[in-house]
Structures are given as structure tokens and as C-alpha cells.
Amino acid sequence: MKKGWIFIWIGGSIFIGWYFFELLVGGNSFLRVAELEKQKEYLKKEVEKLKKENAILQKKYFELKELENE
């Protein structure tokens, strides 16, 4: 009877260890989520920068088009 409990305990320990390993470094882990959040913030800043740059370039383009028509 005690041998059965030992195998259950060892199996449970292995499963719990595997589960925590997956939480820490698996595909949907806390570390991966934190990395994606950081990347998301970087991309938001990049989008804002490109929008501003686009507005400046569009303004220059339309000014040149206006000069062309004169």
C-alpha cells in the first residue's frame, strides 16, 4: 500500500514541476506575456512616430502640388 502512495506522490511532484515550468517558460508563460506587452508598447510608440512623420510628409506633398498648379 505504501509503494502505491510513493508512486502517486512522485507522479504528482513531476506533474506539478512540469506545470510550473510551463507557467514560467512555456509558450504562454508569464515571461512571454511580459515580453509581448513590452513589444506592444514599443509598437504603439512607433505608430505614433510614423503618423507624425506621415503628416509632415503629406503637408510637404500638398504644398508642392499646390506650387505645381500655379
N, CA, C and O atoms as a GROMACS GRO file, in nm:
protein
  280
    1MET      N    1   0.083  -0.121   0.000
    1MET     CA    2   0.000   0.000   0.000
    1MET      C    3   0.086   0.126   0.000
    1MET      O    4   0.056   0.223  -0.070
    2LYS      N    5   0.195   0.125   0.079
    2LYS     CA    6   0.281   0.243   0.084
    2LYS      C    7   0.350   0.267  -0.049
    2LYS      O    8   0.373   0.383  -0.084
    3LYS      N    9   0.385   0.161  -0.124
    3LYS     CA   10   0.450   0.178  -0.254
    3LYS      C   11   0.360   0.252  -0.351
    3LYS      O   12   0.407   0.334  -0.429
    4GLY      N   13   0.232   0.225  -0.347
    4GLY     CA   14   0.137   0.293  -0.434
    4GLY      C   15   0.133   0.443  -0.407
    4GLY      O   16   0.130   0.523  -0.500
    5TRP      N   17   0.134   0.479  -0.279
    5TRP     CA   18   0.133   0.621  -0.242
    5TRP      C   19   0.261   0.691  -0.284
    5TRP      O   20   0.260   0.808  -0.322
    6ILE      N   21   0.372   0.619  -0.277
    6ILE     CA   22   0.500   0.678  -0.317
    6ILE      C   23   0.497   0.710  -0.466
    6ILE      O   24   0.541   0.818  -0.507
    7PHE      N   25   0.445   0.619  -0.548
    7PHE     CA   26   0.436   0.644  -0.692
    7PHE      C   27   0.342   0.760  -0.723
    7PHE      O   28   0.368   0.841  -0.811
    8ILE      N   29   0.233   0.767  -0.649
    8ILE     CA   30   0.138   0.878  -0.668
    8ILE      C   31   0.206   1.010  -0.629
    8ILE      O   32   0.191   1.110  -0.699
    9TRP      N   33   0.279   1.009  -0.519
    9TRP     CA   34   0.348   1.130  -0.473
    9TRP      C   35   0.454   1.173  -0.574
    9TRP      O   36   0.464   1.291  -0.606
   10ILE      N   37   0.532   1.078  -0.623
   10ILE     CA   38   0.636   1.110  -0.722
   10ILE      C   39   0.572   1.160  -0.851
   10ILE      O   40   0.617   1.259  -0.908
   11GLY      N   41   0.467   1.093  -0.898
   11GLY     CA   42   0.397   1.137  -1.019
   11GLY      C   43   0.337   1.275  -1.004
   11GLY      O   44   0.346   1.358  -1.094
   12GLY      N   45   0.276   1.300  -0.888
   12GLY     CA   46   0.219   1.433  -0.861
   12GLY      C   47   0.326   1.541  -0.857
   12GLY      O   48   0.305   1.651  -0.908
   13SER      N   49   0.439   1.509  -0.797
   13SER     CA   50   0.550   1.606  -0.790
   13SER      C   51   0.602   1.637  -0.929
   13SER      O   52   0.630   1.753  -0.960
   14ILE      N   53   0.616   1.536  -1.013
   14ILE     CA   54   0.662   1.558  -1.150
   14ILE      C   55   0.563   1.644  -1.226
   14ILE      O   56   0.602   1.736  -1.298
   15PHE      N   57   0.434   1.614  -1.210
   15PHE     CA   58   0.331   1.693  -1.279
   15PHE      C   59   0.332   1.838  -1.234
   15PHE      O   60   0.324   1.929  -1.317
   16ILE      N   61   0.341   1.860  -1.106
   16ILE     CA   62   0.342   1.997  -1.052
   16ILE      C   63   0.467   2.071  -1.102
   16ILE      O   64   0.460   2.189  -1.138
   17GLY      N   65   0.582   2.002  -1.102
   17GLY     CA   66   0.704   2.064  -1.154
   17GLY      C   67   0.691   2.102  -1.300
   17GLY      O   68   0.731   2.211  -1.340
   18TRP      N   69   0.635   2.013  -1.379
   18TRP     CA   70   0.614   2.039  -1.522
   18TRP      C   71   0.520   2.158  -1.540
   18TRP      O   72   0.544   2.245  -1.624
   19TYR      N   73   0.412   2.161  -1.461
   19TYR     CA   74   0.312   2.268  -1.472
   19TYR      C   75   0.376   2.404  -1.444
   19TYR      O   76   0.353   2.499  -1.518
   20PHE      N   77   0.454   2.415  -1.336
   20PHE     CA   78   0.518   2.542  -1.303
   20PHE      C   79   0.624   2.580  -1.407
   20PHE      O   80   0.642   2.698  -1.437
   21PHE      N   81   0.693   2.481  -1.461
   21PHE     CA   82   0.790   2.507  -1.568
   21PHE      C   83   0.718   2.569  -1.687
   21PHE      O   84   0.766   2.667  -1.745
   22GLU      N   85   0.604   2.513  -1.725
   22GLU     CA   86   0.526   2.567  -1.837
   22GLU      C   87   0.478   2.708  -1.809
   22GLU      O   88   0.477   2.792  -1.899
   23LEU      N   89   0.438   2.736  -1.685
   23LEU     CA   90   0.394   2.871  -1.650
   23LEU      C   91   0.508   2.972  -1.663
   23LEU      O   92   0.486   3.085  -1.705
   24LEU      N   93   0.628   2.930  -1.628
   24LEU     CA   94   0.741   3.024  -1.629
   24LEU      C   95   0.805   3.041  -1.766
   24LEU      O   96   0.838   3.154  -1.803
   25VAL      N   97   0.823   2.935  -1.842
   25VAL     CA   98   0.896   2.946  -1.967
   25VAL      C   99   0.826   2.884  -2.086
   25VAL      O  100   0.886   2.874  -2.193
   26GLY      N  101   0.703   2.843  -2.073
   26GLY     CA  102   0.629   2.783  -2.184
   26GLY      C  103   0.583   2.887  -2.285
   26GLY      O  104   0.614   3.006  -2.272
   27GLY      N  105   0.510   2.841  -2.386
   27GLY     CA  106   0.465   2.928  -2.495
   27GLY      C  107   0.376   3.042  -2.450
   27GLY      O  108   0.383   3.151  -2.507
   28ASN      N  109   0.293   3.020  -2.350
   28ASN     CA  110   0.204   3.125  -2.297
   28ASN      C  111   0.244   3.164  -2.156
   28ASN      O  112   0.158   3.190  -2.071
   29SER      N  113   0.372   3.166  -2.130
   29SER     CA  114   0.422   3.188  -1.996
   29SER      C  115   0.414   3.334  -1.955
   29SER      O  116   0.387   3.423  -2.036
   30PHE      N  117   0.437   3.356  -1.827
   30PHE     CA  118   0.441   3.492  -1.775
   30PHE      C  119   0.550   3.573  -1.842
   30PHE      O  120   0.532   3.691  -1.872
   31LEU      N  121   0.665   3.509  -1.867
   31LEU     CA  122   0.776   3.579  -1.931
   31LEU      C  123   0.740   3.620  -2.073
   31LEU      O  124   0.773   3.730  -2.116
   32ARG      N  125   0.674   3.532  -2.146
   32ARG     CA  126   0.634   3.561  -2.284
   32ARG      C  127   0.531   3.674  -2.287
   32ARG      O  128   0.537   3.763  -2.372
   33VAL      N  129   0.436   3.670  -2.194
   33VAL     CA  130   0.334   3.774  -2.188
   33VAL      C  131   0.399   3.909  -2.158
   33VAL      O  132   0.363   4.010  -2.218
   34ALA      N  133   0.494   3.912  -2.066
   34ALA     CA  134   0.564   4.036  -2.034
   34ALA      C  135   0.641   4.087  -2.156
   34ALA      O  136   0.642   4.208  -2.183
   35GLU      N  137   0.705   3.997  -2.228
   35GLU     CA  138   0.778   4.035  -2.348
   35GLU      C  139   0.685   4.094  -2.455
   35GLU      O  140   0.718   4.192  -2.521
   36LEU      N  141   0.568   4.033  -2.470
   36LEU     CA  142   0.471   4.082  -2.568
   36LEU      C  143   0.415   4.218  -2.528
   36LEU      O  144   0.390   4.303  -2.614
   37GLU      N  145   0.394   4.240  -2.399
   37GLU     CA  146   0.347   4.370  -2.352
   37GLU      C  147   0.450   4.479  -2.383
   37GLU      O  148   0.415   4.590  -2.424
   38LYS      N  149   0.576   4.447  -2.362
   38LYS     CA  150   0.684   4.541  -2.390
   38LYS      C  151   0.688   4.573  -2.540
   38LYS      O  152   0.704   4.688  -2.580
   39GLN      N  153   0.674   4.470  -2.622
   39GLN     CA  154   0.674   4.488  -2.767
   39GLN      C  155   0.553   4.570  -2.810
   39GLN      O  156   0.564   4.653  -2.901
   40LYS      N  157   0.440   4.548  -2.747
   40LYS     CA  158   0.318   4.623  -2.779
   40LYS      C  159   0.338   4.772  -2.753
   40LYS      O  160   0.298   4.855  -2.834
   41GLU      N  161   0.399   4.806  -2.640
   41GLU     CA  162   0.425   4.946  -2.608
   41GLU      C  163   0.521   5.008  -2.709
   41GLU      O  164   0.501   5.122  -2.752
   42TYR      N  165   0.624   4.935  -2.747
   42TYR     CA  166   0.719   4.984  -2.848
   42TYR      C  167   0.647   5.012  -2.980
   42TYR      O  168   0.670   5.115  -3.044
   43LEU      N  169   0.561   4.919  -3.021
   43LEU     CA  170   0.490   4.935  -3.148
   43LEU      C  171   0.392   5.052  -3.144
   43LEU      O  172   0.374   5.121  -3.245
   44LYS      N  173   0.329   5.074  -3.030
   44LYS     CA  174   0.239   5.190  -3.018
   44LYS      C  175   0.316   5.320  -3.037
   44LYS      O  176   0.270   5.411  -3.106
   45LYS      N  177   0.436   5.328  -2.976
   45LYS     CA  178   0.518   5.448  -2.990
   45LYS      C  179   0.564   5.463  -3.135
   45LYS      O  180   0.567   5.575  -3.188
   46GLU      N  181   0.599   5.353  -3.198
   46GLU     CA  182   0.643   5.357  -3.338
   46GLU      C  183   0.530   5.405  -3.429
   46GLU      O  184   0.554   5.482  -3.522
   47VAL      N  185   0.408   5.359  -3.404
   47VAL     CA  186   0.292   5.402  -3.483
   47VAL      C  187   0.271   5.552  -3.470
   47VAL      O  188   0.249   5.620  -3.569
   48GLU      N  189   0.279   5.603  -3.348
   48GLU     CA  190   0.261   5.747  -3.327
   48GLU      C  191   0.370   5.826  -3.399
   48GLU      O  192   0.341   5.930  -3.458
   49LYS      N  193   0.493   5.778  -3.393
   49LYS     CA  194   0.603   5.847  -3.461
   49LYS      C  195   0.580   5.849  -3.611
   49LYS      O  196   0.600   5.951  -3.676
   50LEU      N  197   0.536   5.735  -3.667
   50LEU     CA  198   0.512   5.727  -3.811
   50LEU      C  199   0.393   5.811  -3.854
   50LEU      O  200   0.394   5.866  -3.964
   51LYS      N  201   0.291   5.823  -3.770
   51LYS     CA  202   0.178   5.909  -3.801
   51LYS      C  203   0.221   6.055  -3.812
   51LYS      O  204   0.180   6.127  -3.903
   52LYS      N  205   0.306   6.097  -3.717
   52LYS     CA  206   0.355   6.236  -3.720
   52LYS      C  207   0.441   6.259  -3.844
   52LYS      O  208   0.428   6.362  -3.911
   53GLU      N  209   0.528   6.163  -3.874
   53GLU     CA  210   0.612   6.174  -3.992
   53GLU      C  211   0.527   6.177  -4.119
   53GLU      O  212   0.557   6.253  -4.212
   54ASN      N  213   0.424   6.098  -4.124
   54ASN     CA  214   0.335   6.094  -4.239
   54ASN      C  215   0.263   6.228  -4.257
   54ASN      O  216   0.248   6.276  -4.370
   55ALA      N  217   0.219   6.286  -4.148
   55ALA     CA  218   0.150   6.416  -4.156
   55ALA      C  219   0.243   6.522  -4.213
   55ALA      O  220   0.202   6.604  -4.296
   56ILE      N  221   0.367   6.522  -4.168
   56ILE     CA  222   0.465   6.619  -4.219
   56ILE      C  223   0.489   6.598  -4.368
   56ILE      O  224   0.491   6.694  -4.445
   57LEU      N  225   0.506   6.474  -4.409
   57LEU     CA  226   0.531   6.444  -4.550
   57LEU      C  227   0.410   6.477  -4.637
   57LEU      O  228   0.426   6.525  -4.749
   58GLN      N  229   0.289   6.451  -4.587
   58GLN     CA  230   0.169   6.485  -4.663
   58GLN      C  231   0.157   6.636  -4.681
   58GLN      O  232   0.120   6.684  -4.788
   59LYS      N  233   0.189   6.711  -4.576
   59LYS     CA  234   0.184   6.856  -4.584
   59LYS      C  235   0.281   6.906  -4.691
   59LYS      O  236   0.246   6.992  -4.773
   60LYS      N  237   0.403   6.852  -4.691
   60LYS     CA  238   0.502   6.892  -4.792
   60LYS      C  239   0.454   6.854  -4.931
   60LYS      O  240   0.470   6.932  -5.026
   61TYR      N  241   0.396   6.736  -4.945
   61TYR     CA  242   0.347   6.689  -5.075
   61TYR      C  243   0.240   6.783  -5.130
   61TYR      O  244   0.246   6.823  -5.246
   62PHE      N  245   0.142   6.818  -5.046
   62PHE     CA  246   0.034   6.904  -5.093
   62PHE      C  247   0.083   7.046  -5.121
   62PHE      O  248   0.031   7.113  -5.210
   63GLU      N  249   0.183   7.092  -5.045
   63GLU     CA  250   0.241   7.223  -5.074
   63GLU      C  251   0.309   7.221  -5.211
   63GLU      O  252   0.296   7.315  -5.288
   64LEU      N  253   0.381   7.113  -5.241
   64LEU     CA  254   0.446   7.101  -5.372
   64LEU      C  255   0.343   7.090  -5.483
   64LEU      O  256   0.361   7.148  -5.590
   65LYS      N  257   0.235   7.016  -5.459
   65LYS     CA  258   0.129   7.004  -5.560
   65LYS      C  259   0.065   7.140  -5.587
   65LYS      O  260   0.030   7.173  -5.700
   66GLU      N  261   0.050   7.217  -5.481
   66GLU     CA  262  -0.010   7.350  -5.496
   66GLU      C  263   0.083   7.440  -5.578
   66GLU      O  264   0.036   7.516  -5.664
   67LEU      N  265   0.212   7.434  -5.552
   67LEU     CA  266   0.308   7.514  -5.628
   67LEU      C  267   0.311   7.470  -5.775
   67LEU      O  268   0.329   7.552  -5.865
   68GLU      N  269   0.294   7.344  -5.798
   68GLU     CA  270   0.294   7.288  -5.934
   68GLU      C  271   0.177   7.342  -6.014
   68GLU      O  272   0.191   7.369  -6.133
   69ASN      N  273   0.063   7.360  -5.950
   69ASN     CA  274  -0.058   7.406  -6.019
   69ASN      C  275  -0.053   7.555  -6.050
   69ASN      O  276  -0.129   7.601  -6.135
   70GLU      N  277   0.031   7.631  -5.985
   70GLU     CA  278   0.036   7.777  -6.006
   70GLU      C  279   0.107   7.812  -6.133
   70GLU      O  280   0.120   7.930  -6.166
   0.00000   0.00000   0.00000
